[in-house]
Amino acid sequence: MNPGLPVLTLCYAGQLRQQSVAMISKVNREQLRDPCTTGLGHGRKNRKEASMDRQQEFVLRTIEERDVRFVRLWFTDVVGSLKSVALAPAEVEGAFEEGLGFDGSSIEGLARVFESDMLAQPDPATFQILPWRGETEATSRMFCDILTPDGEPSAADPRNVLKRNLAKAADMGFTCYTHPEIEFYLLKSQQPGPDGAPVPVDEGGYFDHVPGGVAQDFRRTAVTMLESVGISVEFSHHEAGPGQNEIDLRYADALQTADNIMTFRTVIKEVALQQGTYATFMPKPFTAHPGSGMHTHFSLFEGDTNAFYEAGAEFQLSETARQFIAGILKHAPEFTAVTNQFVNSYKRLWGGGEAPSYLSWGHNNRSALVRVPLYKPGKGQSARIEYRGIDSAANPYLAYAVLLGAGLKGIEEGYQLPAAAEDDIWSLSSAERRAMGHDPLPASLHDAIRSMEDSELMPQILGEQVFEHFLRNKRAEWQDYRLQVTPYELQRNLGIL
């Protein structure tokens, strides 16, 4: 797994010109390194603006050549729900220049009522034709940056939160690359079965090959569609649960990865609907089967050099990598509400099935929260760490922002990394875990909220507005949940009490 710079393919069915694709890919990468994006440098501003103009021209020309009838502008609210507005092709040029006005107060966490006017400005580097809409009267999409009426980036935009933290990494000399392993369940229907439980499409297990199986055909179609919108897939397979699947995306910079995850979820849902099934990213839909995680591999590069690699060091990990891991472990309880944001998320974290529940790290130890994977000797460029706590329902922009921010804090402050866990942490007793310093992650959304409320770092990473709106949303969810009388309580107590 070499996290070399991937080519961002913007072609539909491979038909757009490669030179334009390469140009947009290069510009997209330069945006993360350009000091102009942080307001600290101006020498390259004209060059950057010229590059953006070329991207916009490419998009406008493609819309005309492909007879694109609808241009969907995508962005997310504070919990990661995808929002979309369809723009007429004639309005796209104006949206590039001035943005599209909308009522931000109607979007969860985006704006308060007294500052409701917001602008959605499309990012031309994210332009794609949507293949599931067909070639007749084609539909495309672009991700948007949310701006205030005076043209400043909105502090409440999750995409901007990640961009700010990537800009901080760039100021420290780093570019962040990520590689997610995304799990989900494929069900026969959104409706539960007679026993009230979801009904999976098969009874397959880990890496099972089921000839003629629904999931196998589904993955083939989904991977083909993902690649047609420029999302490179490394591999796919059946996961451990019945009807559970995993598709791993190739390395990309963290912003592109977050955009890709939002597109990925939409593609998976669309393919499932086309095939008469239902896909869910719910963290733990089955009591007796594993939950769905989104293990993500991280690496920091200084130019073309992997900052996590040091030949001859323990596990070939540099001091930078060790401090990054230490930052994640120290602050994990504070950001768990972001990486595991639903009541149901804690059923996955504490429900077994290889979900990590304790603060620990280890070399190729799948029971650890942070794992240092094996890689081929001499492949220093692929040195990386894997965070296993995040689930597949997280808002990727905020989740990657808090993980990156915590890791950078560890580097800034020179955090010391404790000893690696060599044992199977799940098999240890509570006393053994305490003695080894493996403290637990929050046990519920309520506990995670309390840890986040007490954090000094999370408001700095997220910004005060996102921090407050996110917590408000999660408090409301917990309040609704704790008032519910569940089937478990009725089954256990109604007949005996």
N, C-alpha and C positions, 0 to 999 in steps of 0.2 A: 504494500500500500504506500505508494510514493505520493506525498502531498504536494507534488509539483503543481505549478499553476495550471489549472484546467482551462480548456478553451470553452468559453461561453457561447454555445451554439444558439443562434437566434433564428435559424431557418425552420421553416415548416416543410416537412417531408424532404429535407435536404435540398430545396430548390433555390433558396436565396443565395446570393453570391458570397463566396467564402471570404473574399477580401473585406467586405463590409462587416462580416461576422468577426473577423480578427480585429478590425479597428475598434468595434464596440467592446470586445472583450478587453483589449488593452486599456481603453479609456476607463472602463468600469474598475479595473484594478488600480489605475493611477489615482482614482478618487479617494481611495483609502490611504494612500501615501502622500497625497498633495497637501502641503500645509495650508493651502487656501481653504480646505474644508473645515479647518479649525479657526480660521480667522487670524492665524499667526503669520502668514506669509502672503505676499502679493506679487512676487516676481513671475510666478507661473500662471497668474490669473487669466491673462489674455489667452494663453495657450489652452487652458482648461475650458474657457468659454467657447473657443473655436471648436474644440473637440465635441462639446455638448451640442453645438450647432450642427455638426456633421451627423451626430446621432439622430437629432431631430429630423434632419433632412432625409436620412435613411428611412426612418419610420413613416414620414409623410409620403415618400415615394412608394414604399411597400404597400401602404394602405390603398393608394391609387391603383397600383399594378395588380394587386390581389382582389380588388373590388371588395374591400372590407367594409361592411355596413354598420357594424357596431364595435365600439372601442370601450371595453370595460375598464374602469379605473378601480383598482383594488387597494384596500388598506385594512388594518385591523383595529379593533377597540382594545381596551386595556387588558382584557382576558384572552385576547387572541381570536375572537370571532371575526371571520372574514366579512368585510363590507364591500359592496360593489355598486357602482353607478355607471350606466351605459351612456356613452357620449357619441353624438353624431360625428362622422369623419370630418365634416367641415369645421367642427369646433375644436379639433385637436391642436391645431397650431396656436390658437388663442389660449388653450389650457397650458401649453408649454410656456408661453410668455407670461401669463397672468394667474394661472391656476383656475380651478373651478370652485366657485363659492358654494358652501352648504352650511346647514345648521349643525354645528358641532355639539351643541348641548343635547341633541337627540341621540348621540353616540356614547356608549358607556365609557365614562372616564375621560372624554376628549376635551370637553370645555364646560365651563359653568354657564348658567343661563345668561348672566350679564356680559359674557364675552363669547356669545354663541357663534358669531360669524367666523368661519374658517375657510381655508383654501386647500384644495387637493391638487398638488402639482405632480403630473406624471413623470416618472423616471424613464427616459427613452431607452436606457440600457436594458430594461426589463421587458421590452415589447415582445410578445409572442402571439401567434395565431393559435386559437383554441381548437384542437382537432376534433373534439367530440361535438362541436357545433356544426361540423360539415363544411364542405368547400363552397356550397352555394350560399350567397349572402354571408360570407365568413365573419366570424367574430374574433376579436383579439383582446388582449389585456395588457395593462401596464400597472406596476405597483406605483404607489404615490407616496410622496412626502407631504405631511400635513403642515401648513404654514398659518401663521396669524395674518390678519388683514394687512399688516405692514410688511409682509414678506419674510418675516423671521421664522425659523423652524419652531414648531410648536413643542413646548416642553412636555406635552401630554401624548405625543405620538410615539408608540412603541418602537417603530422603525428608527426614529430619531434617537431614542434612548440607546439603542445598539450602536448607531453611528457615532454618538458622542463617546462611548466607551472604546470603540475602535480607533477613534481619533486620539484618545488618551494613550492607547497602546502604541499608535504611530509616533506620538511625541516621545515615547520611551524607546523608540527604535524597532518596534515589533509589528509584524503583520500576523493576524490570527487566522488559522485554518481549522476547519471542522469537518467531521465525517460522521453523520448520524446513521444509526441502525434503528429503523422504525418498525415497530410491531403493531399489529391490529388484528381484530377478529372479523372473519367473514361469516355472516349469519344467513339463514334461509329467508328471514324476514325481520323487519323491525319489531314485529309483534312477538311477544313471548309465547312459549308453548303452553300446553295444558297445566303444567306444574308451575307456571309463572316465570320459568327461567328462559333465557335466550336459547335458540336452536341453531347450533353450528351447522355449516354445510357438509362437514365430514367428521370422522373420528380419528383423523390422522394425528401423528406425533412428530417429534423433532426429526427433520430432514426426511420424512417419509415421502416416498414416491408412489403416488396413487394413480395407476394408469387410467386415463379418462376422467380423472378427478376434477371437480369443479374448481378447486383452489389452484390447481396447476394451470388450467386454461386461463383462469382469472389473472394469475401472475404474468403469464406470457403477454396477454393483452395490455395489462397495466404498464409493464416495462416498456413495451413498444410505444405506448402513448406518452409515457414520461420522456422517453428519448426524443420523440417528435417535438416536444416543447423545450428541448435543450437541457434536460435534466439527466445527467449521466448516472447510470445504475451500475454498481459494482457486482452485486449478486442478489439473489432472492431465493427463499426456501420456505418450507412449511416449518412453523415453530412448534413448541412443545404442546400447546393446548389444542383441542379439537377445533378445526376451523381457523386456527391462529396462523398468521403469516408474518414474514419479515422481509423487508426490502431495504437494502443498504445503498445509500447514495455515495458517490465518489467525493473525495476531498474538494472543497472550495473555500473561498474566504467566508468568514462567518456571516456577513450580510447576505451574500448570494445564497448561502445555505439556508438561512431563515426564510428568504423569499421562496426558495425551492421547496421547503417543508410546507408552506402554505399552499403552493401549487400542488404538491404531492397529495395532500389531504383531499383537495378538490378532485384530482384525477382519480384517486382510489374510490371516492364516493360515486363519481360519474360512471366508472367502469362497472362497479357493482350494480348500479341501477340498470344499466344497459343489459346486464346478464341476469336480471331478475333476483338479485341477492341484495344484502345490506351489509355495508362495512362500518365498523365502529372503532373509534380510537379511545373509547371509555377505558380508564386505567385497569379496572377489575370487574368485568361483566359476569364472571363465574366465581362462585365461592370455592369450588374444588379444583380450579385450573389456574395456571399462572396469569398474572396481569400483563399488560402491554407497556413496555418501556420504550425509551428512545435513547439508549446508550449513545453517548457522543464522544468521539475522539477529538482531542485538542492538541494543537502544536503551535508554537510561536516561532516565526522566522525573523532573522535579522538579515535583510537583503535575501540572498540565496542560501543562507546558512541556517540550519535548524538549531535554534537556541536551546532546545531541550536535550541535545546530544553532546556527550563528552566521552570520548574514547578512553577506556581504562577506568572510568568511574563506576561505582556500584550500579548495576543494571544499565550502565552507559548513560545515566541521567546526569545532566549538568546541574550546577547549583541553582541556576535559573528555574529549571524544571522542578527541583525539590522545593524551592520557595513558592512556586506557583501552586503545587499540590498542597503545601502547608496552608496557604491562604484559603484554598477551597475547603479544606477540612475544618479550619478554625471558624469559618463563617457559614458553613453549610446549614446549621440550624436556623440561622437568620434568613437564608434565602429559600428554604425548603417550601415555604408557602407559594413561591413563584414557580419553582420547578415541579411542584406537586400541588396544584392549586385547587383541587376539588376534594370534597368530602370523601369521595370514592378512591382518591389517590392513596389514601392511607390504608385502605384494604389491600392494595398492591404492596406497599412498602412493608407491611407487617403480616402479609398473608403467605409468606414462603415463596416457592417457585423462583429462587435465585435473586429475589429482589433484595438489595442491600438496605439494612436497617441501622447500621452502626458506623460511627466515624472511624474509618480505617482505610489503609491503602496497602497494596501489595503487588508484587511482581507476578503477573499472570494468575492472580488469585481472584476468582470470580465471585467470592463471597465478600470482597472488599468494596467499599463505596467508590474508591478511586483505584483503578487497575492500570498497571504498566504492562501493556501487551508485549508478547514476544515478537521479535521481527528478525529477519534474516541477517546473519553476520555481515558486516560491511555496509549495511543499508542504513547508515546514520541519518539520512534525510527522512526516514520514516519513523524516527523516534517520536513518541507521542504518549499522551495519557488518555484514559477513558473514564468519564464520569458516568456511573451506572444508576444514579438515583433518579434522574429525570424521567418523567413518563410522557407518553406520546400525545397527551392532550394539553401539554404546556404551550403557552405563548412563546414561540421560539425566539422572538426578538428580545423579550424580557428575560427569558431563561438564559440565553447566551450572554446577555449583558451582565447579569449578576454573577455568573460563573467566571466570566472574563474579569470583571471588576474585582471579585474576591481574589482571584489568582494574581492580578497585578498588585493588589494591596500586599500580598505576601512577598512579592518581589521588592516593592518599595520599602517595606519595613524589615526585610531580611528575616522572615519567619523561619524558625527551625522546624524541620520535619521529624516527627517521631519515628521510631523503628517500624519497619514494614511488618505487616501481619503475615505470618507464614502458615498459621492454622486455619482450618475451616471455622470461620467466626460463628456460623449458625450452630455449630455443634458444641460450642463452649457454653459453660454455665454462666449465669448472670454475674456471679462472683469472679469468675475467671476473666470475663470481659471487663469488669470494673478494674481489676488489678492491672490489666494490660492497657487501660486508658481508652477502651473502645466505648465511648459514650453513645447513647442512642440518638437517632434523629427524632424529631417530634413525632409523637404517637398518633396525633389527630390534627385535623385542620385547625382546631382551637389552639392546640399547643404551638403549631407553626405560626399562627397569627401573633400569639404572645411573644414568641422569639423575634419575629420581624418587627413588632412594635418597639421592642427594647433595643433594636439595632441602631448604631450610629452610622454604619457604612451603607446600609440599604438606601436611605434617603439621598445619600451622595451619588450612588450609582444610578438610581432610577429617576432622581429629581423629586422634589417635594410633591408636585402635583400628581404624578403617576403613583408615587408611594401612598399618598392619602386615598386616592380613588381606588387603587387596588385593594387596600385594606378595607375600605368601606364595602366594596363588593363582596369580599370574603367573609366579613363579619355578618353580612346579611344572609349569605349562604349557610353559614354555621347556625345562625338563629333559626332559619327555616328548617334545617335538618333536625336540630335537637328538639323541636316541637312535634316532630312526626312520630306517630305510633307505628312501628315497623311490623311486617309479617312475623319476624322472629319473635318479637315480644308477645304477639297474639298466640302463636303456635306454642310457645313455651309456658305462658302464664295463664291464658284465658280459661283453660279447662281445670286448672288446679288452684287458682286463687279466688 
